[in-house]
Amino acid sequence: MYKVIGIVDRVLGPVVHARDVVHAQMLELVEVGEERLIGEIVKLQGNRISIQVYEDTTGLAPGASVYGSGMPLSVELGPGLIGSIYDGVQRPLETIKHRAGQFIPRGIKLPSLDRERRWPFTPAVRQKDAVSGGQILGTVPETQRILHKILIPPGLSGSIVDIKPEGEYTVDTEIAVVRTAQGDRPVRMFHPWPVRRGRPIKARLPSDTPLITGQRVIDTLFPVAKGGTVAVPGGFGTGKTMVEHQVAKWSDADVVVYIGCGERGNEMTDVLQEFPHLIDPRSGRPLMERTVLIANTSNMPVAAREASIYTGITLAEYFRDQGYHVAIMADSTSRWAEALRELSGRMEEMPAEEGFPAYLPTRLAEFYERAGMVETLAGEKGSITIIGAVSPPGGDFSEPVTQHTKRFIRAFWALDRDLANARHYPAISWLDSYSEYIDDVTPWWTREGDPEWPRFRHEILDLLQKESRLQQVVKLVGADVLPDTQRLILEVCSLFKNTFLQQSAFDKVDMYSTVPKQVKMLKIIVMFYRWGLDAIQKGATLLKLRKMKVVSDIMRMKFSVANEETEKLDALAGRLEREMRRLGEIYDISEK
């Protein structure tokens, strides 16, 4: 398959320059040197090329041969992806560990999908049926949760000449033969796809269903729709990885693709050790039965880090084309951008702001625009939701990666260092964050949650804004000078932050909140403010409100009420109303 197309002329870290090149093409997959290090052509200039090598180039010298494949960098798409752990160019890390030890040998070549495992295949078409790209050829139960749909590769159409009967086959088996205008084409259980080219779709659809994460600050205040895009910026130690872990664990996506792009090895180790033991609260099955992990840590070759984002989004598109809702976690796009900057510098390209290449915004747009709710070629409805962490140096949100990312996303979960230092997690700032999906998901929330949800949400956000301004006064002169109506705002916001926004990942009850529980908790806190304000205006004092027994029960409700016990919240709301009315009536009568 590979043939010599040139000779190495110069080696600059992961960038290799070659001369005397013939029959090369842009973005072609190549192998370099005796160890056949894999790389990709990223620059053509006459008979010279620049190659981005995805492995350590130590020892590579001028004069080594360059072998061309004639194909772009691609991934294998088929049964066996779920539960697997890959590096940035889809090398199976667990298989490499079993065969070669703890470290990845240079030039190692292993198939991404297990060629020996047999899968139970059930055909969905018959002989003489007309088929086209993206159509479902058959099904394989990959896990108890994921029914893997074997697809006709996009671009292939014709009629079925032969189809295997129901049975067990390897991914290499020719399960069907399609007769096209150019001749008969065999179809296997898997097919390759270039990572830098988006998979085709039939149509884009509106994103009007929220991705439920079980994290109250996200779902209630700053929701993201399925098919949406989110940035999670924050400085070191603010909890970006923790937020993405929580969303990956508890979101209602059918499939999760987690990309550890340039992050520290110990953080990826936590993911790899923790995920196999976690249970999905919806299905009761292990979370790994719906998860694909891509581990490309900071000590791995920088060029593979740049490719890992495209590998992950291509895997996500494949499951989207099967009609699944996919959530992709990119942790972090800043490390990916730093890889771009390093490679650009080694190719001697003109730098733009802060040394990043001038095409950084274009690359970010190409990545985020592959998200969306779509109608697939097979007529299914699927989506990709992208949640990308951003690591601005020093927590400076004005740096290029954060600013360019904000141009292409519609939800912004800004992490606050003061909240993280106070151990308030998730440390998502309610003042700096926003979501442009509110209008899109409001019909869903009013139908599945509460018709009053938009008003409750707007009212509590308004109170948080007022509380922020009042805190400036408190810092100067203290809270005692404020009237009880304004001190009530401080009290309610403190209650809301500690009871609703702060969430414990270590508590079995509080780690995940269902939509009914979130809505009823929000309603109780908003009604506490409304009825409390009414009581104060009738003559009650804030001290009397604080001493009501129901207030302490409200403070404990996130721990004391399980997700399936929301009737207890209804009873709590009833008690609150009765005590508030009784208090208001006492002062109302005394005034008369």
C-alpha positions as CSV (number, residue, x, y, z in Angstrom):
1,M,0.0,0.0,0.0
2,Y,2.8,2.4,1.0
3,K,5.5,3.5,-1.5
4,V,8.5,5.8,-1.3
5,I,7.5,9.4,-2.3
6,G,10.5,11.4,-0.9
7,I,13.5,11.8,1.3
8,V,13.8,13.4,4.7
9,D,15.7,16.7,4.4
10,R,15.2,18.4,7.8
11,V,13.7,17.5,11.2
12,L,12.3,20.2,13.5
13,G,10.7,18.2,16.3
14,P,7.4,16.9,15.2
15,V,7.7,18.7,11.8
16,V,9.7,16.9,9.2
17,H,10.6,18.4,5.8
18,A,11.2,16.2,2.8
19,R,12.7,16.8,-0.7
20,D,12.5,15.0,-4.1
21,V,8.9,14.3,-3.5
22,V,6.7,12.8,-6.2
23,H,3.0,11.9,-6.2
24,A,2.2,13.5,-2.9
25,Q,-1.1,15.2,-1.9
26,M,-2.2,17.6,0.8
27,L,-3.2,15.9,4.1
28,E,-2.0,12.5,2.9
29,L,-1.2,9.9,5.5
30,V,2.5,9.0,5.3
31,E,5.1,6.9,7.2
32,V,8.6,8.3,7.9
33,G,11.9,6.5,8.4
34,E,12.8,2.9,9.2
35,E,10.4,2.8,12.2
36,R,7.6,4.0,9.9
37,L,6.5,6.8,12.1
38,I,3.0,7.9,11.1
39,G,2.4,11.5,9.9
40,E,0.4,13.7,7.7
41,I,1.4,16.1,4.9
42,V,0.5,19.6,5.9
43,K,2.4,21.7,3.3
44,L,3.3,21.3,-0.4
45,Q,5.9,23.5,-2.1
46,G,7.2,22.3,-5.5
47,N,8.9,19.0,-4.8
48,R,9.2,19.6,-1.1
49,I,6.7,18.8,1.6
50,S,6.2,19.4,5.4
51,I,5.0,16.5,7.4
52,Q,3.3,16.6,10.8
53,V,4.5,13.5,12.6
54,Y,2.3,12.0,15.3
55,E,5.1,10.2,17.1
56,D,8.4,11.1,18.8
57,T,11.0,11.9,16.1
58,T,14.1,11.4,18.2
59,G,16.8,9.7,16.1
60,L,15.2,10.5,12.8
61,A,17.8,11.9,10.4
62,P,18.0,13.4,6.9
63,G,18.2,10.8,4.2
64,A,15.4,8.6,5.7
65,S,12.6,7.6,3.3
66,V,9.1,8.9,3.3
67,Y,6.3,6.5,2.4
68,G,3.0,7.7,1.0
69,S,-0.3,5.9,1.4
70,G,-2.4,8.0,-1.1
71,M,-5.1,8.3,1.6
72,P,-5.9,10.9,4.2
73,L,-5.6,10.4,8.0
74,S,-8.7,8.3,8.8
75,V,-10.4,6.5,11.6
76,E,-12.1,3.1,11.6
77,L,-15.8,3.2,12.3
78,G,-17.6,0.1,13.4
79,P,-18.5,-2.2,16.3
80,G,-16.0,-2.1,19.2
81,L,-15.7,1.7,19.7
82,I,-17.9,1.9,22.8
83,G,-15.8,1.4,26.0
84,S,-12.5,1.7,24.1
85,I,-9.6,4.0,25.0
86,Y,-7.7,5.5,22.1
87,D,-4.9,8.0,21.6
88,G,-5.2,11.0,19.4
89,V,-4.8,9.0,16.1
90,Q,-7.1,6.1,17.3
91,R,-4.4,3.7,18.4
92,P,-6.0,1.3,20.9
93,L,-4.1,2.0,24.2
94,E,-5.4,-1.0,26.1
95,T,-4.3,-3.4,23.3
96,I,-0.9,-1.7,23.1
97,K,-0.5,-2.0,26.9
98,H,-1.2,-5.8,26.7
99,R,1.2,-6.3,23.8
100,A,4.0,-3.8,24.4
101,G,3.9,-2.7,28.1
102,Q,3.3,0.7,29.7
103,F,4.8,2.8,27.0
104,I,3.8,3.2,23.3
105,P,6.6,1.9,21.1
106,R,7.4,4.1,18.1
107,G,6.0,2.9,14.8
108,I,3.6,0.4,16.4
109,K,0.8,-0.6,14.1
110,L,-2.4,-2.1,15.5
111,P,-5.9,-2.1,14.1
112,S,-8.2,0.3,16.0
113,L,-11.0,-2.3,16.0
114,D,-10.5,-5.8,17.3
115,R,-10.3,-8.1,14.2
116,E,-10.8,-11.3,16.1
117,R,-13.9,-10.6,18.1
118,R,-17.1,-11.9,16.6
119,W,-20.3,-9.7,16.7
120,P,-23.9,-11.0,16.4
121,F,-25.2,-9.4,13.1
122,T,-28.8,-9.1,12.1
123,P,-29.4,-7.9,8.5
124,A,-31.9,-5.1,7.9
125,V,-32.0,-5.3,4.1
126,R,-32.5,-8.1,1.5
127,Q,-31.1,-9.0,-1.8
128,K,-32.0,-6.7,-4.7
129,D,-32.9,-3.9,-2.2
130,A,-31.7,-0.5,-3.4
131,V,-29.4,1.2,-0.9
132,S,-27.6,4.5,-0.6
133,G,-24.9,6.0,1.6
134,G,-25.9,6.3,5.3
135,Q,-28.6,3.6,5.1
136,I,-28.7,1.0,7.8
137,L,-27.5,-2.4,6.5
138,G,-27.9,-4.3,9.8
139,T,-27.6,-4.1,13.5
140,V,-25.2,-5.4,16.2
141,P,-25.9,-5.2,19.9
142,E,-22.6,-3.6,20.9
143,T,-23.6,-3.1,24.6
144,Q,-26.9,-3.6,26.5
145,R,-27.5,0.1,25.9
146,I,-26.2,0.8,22.4
147,L,-27.6,-1.1,19.4
148,H,-24.8,-0.5,16.8
149,K,-26.2,0.2,13.3
150,I,-24.0,-0.9,10.5
151,L,-24.2,1.9,7.8
152,I,-23.6,1.9,4.1
153,P,-20.5,4.2,3.7
154,P,-21.5,7.7,2.5
155,G,-21.1,8.0,-1.2
156,L,-21.9,4.4,-2.0
157,S,-25.2,3.5,-3.6
158,G,-26.6,0.7,-5.7
159,S,-28.5,-2.6,-5.1
160,I,-27.7,-5.5,-2.7
161,V,-26.3,-8.4,-4.6
162,D,-25.4,-10.5,-1.5
163,I,-26.1,-10.1,2.3
164,K,-24.9,-12.4,5.1
165,P,-27.7,-14.1,7.1
166,E,-28.1,-13.6,10.8
167,G,-25.0,-14.8,12.6
168,E,-21.7,-13.9,14.3
169,Y,-19.0,-12.2,12.2
170,T,-15.8,-10.3,12.7
171,V,-15.6,-6.6,11.6
172,D,-13.4,-7.7,8.6
173,T,-16.1,-10.0,7.2
174,E,-17.7,-8.9,3.9
175,I,-21.3,-8.9,5.2
176,A,-22.7,-7.5,1.9
177,V,-22.0,-6.8,-1.7
178,V,-23.4,-3.7,-3.4
179,R,-23.7,-3.5,-7.2
180,T,-22.9,0.0,-8.3
181,A,-22.4,1.7,-11.7
182,Q,-18.7,1.1,-11.3
183,G,-19.0,-2.6,-10.4
184,D,-19.6,-4.7,-7.3
185,R,-18.4,-3.3,-4.0
186,P,-18.0,-5.3,-0.8
187,V,-19.2,-3.8,2.5
188,R,-17.7,-4.8,5.8
189,M,-18.9,-4.1,9.3
190,F,-16.5,-1.1,9.6
191,H,-15.4,1.6,7.2
192,P,-12.7,4.3,7.3
193,W,-13.5,8.0,7.3
194,P,-11.1,11.0,7.0
195,V,-11.1,12.8,10.3
196,R,-10.8,16.3,8.8
197,R,-13.9,16.0,6.7
198,G,-17.4,16.2,8.2
199,R,-19.8,13.4,7.5
200,P,-22.7,14.3,5.2
201,I,-26.2,14.8,6.5
202,K,-29.7,15.3,5.0
203,A,-30.7,18.4,6.8
204,R,-30.1,20.5,9.9
205,L,-32.9,20.7,12.5
206,P,-33.6,23.2,15.3
207,S,-32.1,22.5,18.6
208,D,-35.0,22.7,21.0
209,T,-34.5,19.9,23.5
210,P,-32.1,20.6,26.5
211,L,-29.2,18.3,27.3
212,I,-30.1,17.4,30.9
213,T,-26.9,17.1,33.0
214,G,-28.4,16.8,36.5
215,Q,-26.3,19.8,37.5
216,R,-28.8,22.5,38.7
217,V,-26.8,25.6,37.9
218,I,-26.5,24.3,34.3
219,D,-29.9,22.9,33.6
220,T,-31.9,25.6,35.3
221,L,-29.8,28.8,34.8
222,F,-27.6,28.2,31.7
223,P,-29.0,25.2,29.8
224,V,-27.6,23.9,26.5
225,A,-29.7,22.3,23.8
226,K,-28.9,18.9,22.3
227,G,-26.9,19.8,19.3
228,G,-25.5,23.0,21.0
229,T,-22.1,24.3,21.7
230,V,-20.6,25.4,25.1
231,A,-17.4,26.9,26.3
232,V,-16.2,26.3,29.8
233,P,-13.4,28.8,30.5
234,G,-11.5,29.0,33.8
235,G,-8.1,29.5,35.2
236,F,-6.0,26.7,36.8
237,G,-7.8,25.0,39.7
238,T,-11.3,26.4,38.9
239,G,-12.8,23.0,38.1
240,K,-13.1,22.8,34.3
241,T,-12.2,19.1,34.2
242,M,-14.6,18.4,37.1
243,V,-17.5,20.1,35.3
244,E,-16.8,18.1,32.2
245,H,-16.6,14.9,34.3
246,Q,-19.9,15.6,35.9
247,V,-21.6,16.3,32.5
248,A,-20.0,13.2,31.0
249,K,-21.2,11.1,33.8
250,W,-24.8,12.3,34.2
251,S,-25.9,13.9,31.0
252,D,-28.8,12.2,29.1
253,A,-26.8,11.8,26.0
254,D,-26.9,8.4,24.4
255,V,-23.1,8.3,23.7
256,V,-20.3,10.3,25.3
257,V,-17.0,10.9,23.6
258,Y,-14.4,12.3,26.1
259,I,-11.3,13.8,24.7
260,G,-8.4,14.4,27.1
261,C,-6.5,16.8,24.9
262,G,-3.2,17.8,26.4
263,E,-4.4,17.5,29.9
264,R,-2.3,16.2,32.8
265,G,-1.9,12.4,33.0
266,N,-3.3,12.2,36.5
267,E,-6.6,13.7,35.4
268,M,-7.0,11.2,32.6
269,T,-6.0,8.5,35.1
270,D,-8.9,9.5,37.3
271,V,-11.3,9.2,34.4
272,L,-10.0,5.8,33.3
273,Q,-10.1,4.5,36.9
274,E,-13.5,6.0,37.8
275,F,-15.7,5.6,34.8
276,P,-15.7,1.8,34.7
277,H,-17.2,1.7,38.2
278,L,-19.9,4.4,37.7
279,I,-23.5,3.5,37.1
280,D,-25.8,5.5,34.9
281,P,-28.8,6.6,37.0
282,R,-31.2,6.2,34.1
283,S,-30.3,2.7,32.9
284,G,-28.6,1.2,35.9
285,R,-25.8,0.1,33.6
286,P,-22.1,1.0,33.7
287,L,-21.3,4.4,32.1
288,M,-18.6,2.8,30.0
289,E,-21.3,1.1,28.0
290,R,-22.0,4.4,26.3
291,T,-18.5,6.1,26.5
292,V,-15.5,6.4,24.2
293,L,-12.3,7.8,25.7
294,I,-9.5,9.5,23.8
295,A,-6.5,10.0,25.9
296,N,-3.8,12.4,24.5
297,T,-2.1,13.8,27.6
298,S,0.4,16.6,27.8
299,N,3.4,14.2,27.7
300,M,2.3,12.6,24.4
301,P,3.5,13.9,21.0
302,V,2.1,17.4,20.4
303,A,1.0,16.7,16.8
304,A,-1.3,13.9,17.9
305,R,-2.9,16.4,20.3
306,E,-3.8,18.5,17.3
307,A,-5.4,15.5,15.6
308,S,-7.3,14.2,18.7
309,I,-10.0,16.8,18.4
310,Y,-10.8,15.7,14.8
311,T,-10.7,12.0,15.8
312,G,-13.2,12.6,18.6
313,I,-15.6,14.6,16.5
314,T,-15.5,12.1,13.7
315,L,-16.4,9.3,16.1
316,A,-19.2,11.5,17.4
317,E,-20.6,12.1,13.9
318,Y,-20.6,8.3,13.3
319,F,-22.9,7.7,16.3
320,R,-25.0,10.7,15.3
321,D,-25.5,9.1,11.9
322,Q,-27.0,6.1,13.7
323,G,-29.6,8.3,15.3
324,Y,-28.0,8.8,18.7
325,H,-27.6,12.0,20.7
326,V,-23.9,12.4,21.4
327,A,-22.1,14.7,23.9
328,I,-18.4,15.4,23.2
329,M,-16.1,16.7,25.9
330,A,-13.0,18.5,24.7
331,D,-10.6,19.1,27.6
332,S,-9.1,21.4,26.7
333,T,-9.2,23.3,23.4
334,S,-6.5,25.7,24.8
335,R,-4.0,22.8,24.8
336,W,-5.1,22.0,21.3
337,A,-4.6,25.6,20.2
338,E,-1.1,25.5,21.9
339,A,-0.3,22.5,19.7
340,L,-1.4,24.5,16.7
341,R,0.9,27.3,17.8
342,E,3.9,25.0,18.2
343,L,3.4,23.3,14.9
344,S,2.8,26.6,13.1
345,G,6.0,28.0,14.6
346,R,8.1,25.0,13.5
347,M,6.7,25.4,10.0
348,E,7.9,29.0,10.1
349,E,4.5,30.5,9.5
350,M,3.7,34.2,10.3
351,P,2.3,34.3,13.9
352,A,-0.8,36.4,14.8
353,E,-1.8,37.5,18.3
354,E,0.1,35.9,21.2
355,G,1.9,33.7,18.7
356,F,-1.2,31.7,17.6
357,P,-1.5,31.0,13.9
358,A,-3.7,33.4,11.9
359,Y,-6.0,30.5,11.0
360,L,-6.9,29.7,14.7
361,P,-10.4,31.2,14.4
362,T,-11.0,29.1,11.2
363,R,-10.0,25.9,12.9
364,L,-12.2,26.6,16.0
365,A,-15.1,27.4,13.7
366,E,-14.6,24.1,11.7
367,F,-14.7,22.2,15.0
368,Y,-17.7,23.8,16.6
369,E,-19.7,23.9,13.4
370,R,-19.7,20.1,13.3
371,A,-22.1,20.2,16.2
372,G,-25.9,20.3,15.7
373,M,-29.2,18.5,15.6
374,V,-29.6,16.9,12.2
375,E,-31.6,14.5,10.1
376,T,-29.2,11.8,9.0
377,L,-29.0,10.3,5.5
378,A,-31.0,7.3,6.8
379,G,-33.8,9.7,8.0
380,E,-32.9,9.3,11.7
381,K,-32.7,12.2,14.1
382,G,-29.3,12.6,15.9
383,S,-27.2,15.3,17.5
384,I,-23.8,16.3,18.6
385,T,-23.4,18.6,21.6
386,I,-19.8,20.0,22.0
387,I,-18.6,21.1,25.4
388,G,-15.2,22.6,25.2
389,A,-13.0,23.6,28.1
390,V,-10.8,26.6,27.7
391,S,-7.8,27.2,29.9
392,P,-6.9,30.9,29.6
393,P,-3.5,31.7,31.2
394,G,-4.1,33.4,34.5
395,G,-7.8,33.2,34.1
396,D,-7.7,36.1,31.5
397,F,-10.9,35.7,29.4
398,S,-9.6,38.3,26.9
399,E,-6.9,36.0,25.5
400,P,-7.3,34.9,21.9
401,V,-8.6,31.3,22.4
402,T,-11.4,32.4,24.7
403,Q,-12.4,35.4,22.6
404,H,-12.5,33.5,19.3
405,T,-14.3,30.6,20.9
406,K,-17.1,32.9,22.1
407,R,-17.8,33.8,18.4
408,F,-18.8,30.2,17.7
409,I,-20.6,29.0,20.8
410,R,-24.0,29.9,22.2
411,A,-23.6,28.9,25.9
412,F,-20.8,30.2,28.2
413,W,-20.2,28.6,31.6
414,A,-17.6,30.9,33.1
415,L,-15.7,29.5,36.1
416,D,-15.0,31.8,39.0
417,R,-11.7,31.4,41.0
418,D,-13.3,32.9,44.2
419,L,-16.1,30.3,44.1
420,A,-13.6,27.5,43.6
421,N,-11.4,28.8,46.5
422,A,-14.5,28.8,48.6
423,R,-15.2,25.2,47.6
424,H,-18.4,26.2,45.9
425,Y,-18.8,23.6,43.1
426,P,-19.7,23.7,40.3
427,A,-17.8,27.0,40.3
428,I,-19.9,28.5,37.5
429,S,-20.3,32.2,37.8
430,W,-24.0,33.3,37.7
431,L,-22.9,36.8,36.8
432,D,-20.5,36.1,33.9
433,S,-22.2,33.0,32.4
434,Y,-25.0,33.0,29.8
435,S,-27.0,30.8,27.5
436,E,-28.5,31.8,24.2
437,Y,-30.6,28.6,24.1
438,I,-33.2,29.9,26.6
439,D,-35.8,30.7,24.0
440,D,-35.2,27.4,22.2
441,V,-35.7,25.2,25.3
442,T,-38.4,27.1,27.1
443,P,-41.3,25.2,25.4
444,W,-39.7,21.9,26.6
445,W,-39.2,23.2,30.2
446,T,-42.7,24.6,30.4
447,R,-44.1,21.2,29.1
448,E,-41.8,18.8,31.1
449,G,-41.0,21.0,34.1
450,D,-43.3,23.8,35.1
451,P,-45.3,26.4,33.1
452,E,-43.8,29.0,35.5
453,W,-40.2,28.0,34.9
454,P,-39.3,31.0,32.7
455,R,-40.6,33.4,35.3
456,F,-38.9,31.6,38.2
457,R,-35.6,31.6,36.4
458,H,-35.8,35.2,35.4
459,E,-36.8,36.3,38.9
460,I,-33.9,34.4,40.6
461,L,-31.3,35.8,38.1
462,D,-32.7,39.3,38.7
463,L,-32.3,38.8,42.5
464,L,-28.7,37.6,42.0
465,Q,-27.9,40.7,40.0
466,K,-29.5,42.9,42.8
467,E,-27.6,41.0,45.4
468,S,-24.3,41.6,43.6
469,R,-24.9,45.4,43.8
470,L,-26.0,45.2,47.4
471,Q,-22.9,43.4,48.4
472,Q,-20.9,46.5,47.3
473,V,-22.9,48.5,49.8
474,V,-22.5,45.9,52.5
475,K,-18.7,45.9,52.1
476,L,-18.7,49.7,52.7
477,V,-21.2,50.2,55.5
478,G,-22.4,46.7,56.6
479,A,-25.7,44.9,56.2
480,D,-27.3,46.4,59.2
481,V,-28.0,49.7,57.5
482,L,-30.1,48.1,54.8
483,P,-33.9,47.8,55.2
484,D,-35.4,44.3,55.7
485,T,-36.7,44.2,52.1
486,Q,-33.1,44.5,50.8
487,R,-31.7,42.2,53.5
488,L,-34.3,39.6,52.4
489,I,-32.6,39.7,48.9
490,L,-29.3,38.9,50.5
491,E,-30.9,36.1,52.6
492,V,-32.7,34.5,49.7
493,C,-29.6,34.7,47.4
494,S,-27.4,33.1,50.1
495,L,-30.1,30.4,50.5
496,F,-30.2,29.9,46.7
497,K,-26.4,29.7,46.3
498,N,-25.9,27.2,49.1
499,T,-29.0,25.1,48.6
500,F,-29.5,25.2,44.9
501,L,-26.3,26.2,43.0
502,Q,-23.8,24.4,45.2
503,Q,-23.9,20.7,44.5
504,S,-21.9,17.8,46.1
505,A,-20.4,15.2,43.8
506,F,-19.8,13.0,46.8
507,D,-23.4,12.8,48.1
508,K,-25.5,10.1,46.6
509,V,-28.6,12.2,46.7
510,D,-27.2,15.5,45.7
511,M,-24.7,14.5,42.9
512,Y,-27.6,14.4,40.4
513,S,-30.9,16.2,40.3
514,T,-33.8,15.3,38.0
515,V,-35.9,18.0,36.2
516,P,-38.9,17.7,38.6
517,K,-36.6,18.1,41.7
518,Q,-34.8,21.1,40.2
519,V,-38.1,22.9,39.2
520,K,-39.7,22.3,42.6
521,M,-36.6,23.4,44.5
522,L,-36.4,26.6,42.4
523,K,-40.1,27.2,43.0
524,I,-39.8,26.9,46.8
525,I,-36.9,29.4,46.9
526,V,-38.7,31.9,44.7
527,M,-41.9,31.6,46.6
528,F,-40.0,32.0,49.9
529,Y,-38.9,35.4,48.5
530,R,-42.3,36.4,47.3
531,W,-44.2,35.5,50.5
532,G,-41.4,36.8,52.7
533,L,-41.5,40.1,51.0
534,D,-45.2,40.3,51.4
535,A,-44.9,39.4,55.1
536,I,-42.2,42.1,55.7
537,Q,-44.4,44.7,53.9
538,K,-47.1,43.8,56.4
539,G,-44.8,44.4,59.4
540,A,-43.0,41.1,59.9
541,T,-39.2,41.2,60.5
542,L,-36.4,39.3,58.7
543,L,-35.5,37.7,62.1
544,K,-38.9,36.2,62.3
545,L,-38.6,34.7,58.8
546,R,-35.2,33.2,59.7
547,K,-36.6,31.5,62.8
548,M,-39.3,29.6,61.0
549,K,-38.6,25.9,61.2
550,V,-39.4,25.4,57.5
551,V,-36.4,27.5,56.6
552,S,-34.0,24.9,58.0
553,D,-35.9,22.2,56.1
554,I,-35.5,24.2,52.9
555,M,-31.7,24.5,53.5
556,R,-31.5,20.7,53.8
557,M,-33.8,19.7,51.0
558,K,-31.1,19.0,48.4
559,F,-29.8,16.2,50.7
560,S,-33.0,15.1,52.4
561,V,-35.2,14.7,49.3
562,A,-34.3,12.0,46.8
563,N,-35.0,12.4,43.1
564,E,-37.9,10.0,43.3
565,E,-39.4,11.7,46.4
566,T,-40.5,15.0,44.9
567,E,-43.8,14.8,46.7
568,K,-41.9,15.7,49.8
569,L,-41.0,19.0,48.1
570,D,-44.7,19.6,47.4
571,A,-45.4,19.1,51.1
572,L,-42.5,21.4,52.0
573,A,-43.9,24.1,49.7
574,G,-47.3,23.7,51.4
575,R,-45.8,24.1,54.8
576,L,-43.9,27.2,53.7
577,E,-47.0,28.7,52.3
578,R,-49.0,28.0,55.6
579,E,-46.3,29.4,57.8
580,M,-45.8,32.5,55.7
581,R,-49.5,33.2,55.5
582,R,-49.8,32.7,59.3
583,L,-47.0,35.1,59.9
584,G,-48.4,37.7,57.5
585,E,-51.8,37.4,59.0
586,I,-50.5,38.0,62.5
587,Y,-48.9,41.3,61.5
588,D,-51.8,42.2,59.3
589,I,-54.2,41.8,62.2
590,S,-52.0,43.7,64.6
591,E,-51.9,46.6,62.2
592,K,-55.6,46.7,62.1
